[in-house]
Amino acid sequence: MAKTIMVVDDDDDIRSTVKTVLEKNGYKVVTAINGDDALVKLKKEKPDLVLMDIMMPGTPVREVVPKIKQKVAYLSVVRTSEAEKEELMKSKNIVDFIQKPFDIKELVKRVKVLTGA
């Protein structure tokens, strides 16, 4: 059975690109436009992994992540220091930090590792 990935990003292009790439690699993909939208959709969906942008409008991601039971990998265009990265990775469900722009093959490889696919 296909693994499900939730892609949470306020950028339409990123959401649709990541969705297309992951679907071509056999994943079922659910999208959300921000953390609040993700929390609503997570009441129905049970993805194996949530790929979440760090900077989005609405409730701050730092407040949203603790409410998510699934594994979360951050997607970030913002350059972060090691100290900031350590702070962001403190939540138990944070499993990776993927810097944008990302290489598509690298993204797929990391998703496969994170989902055990």
Secondary structure by P-SEA (a helix, b strand, c coil): cbbbbbbbcccaaaaaaaaaaaaaabbbbbbbccaaaaaaaaacccccccccccccccccaaaaaaacccbbbbbbcccccaaaaaaaaccccccccccccccaaaaaaaaaaaacc
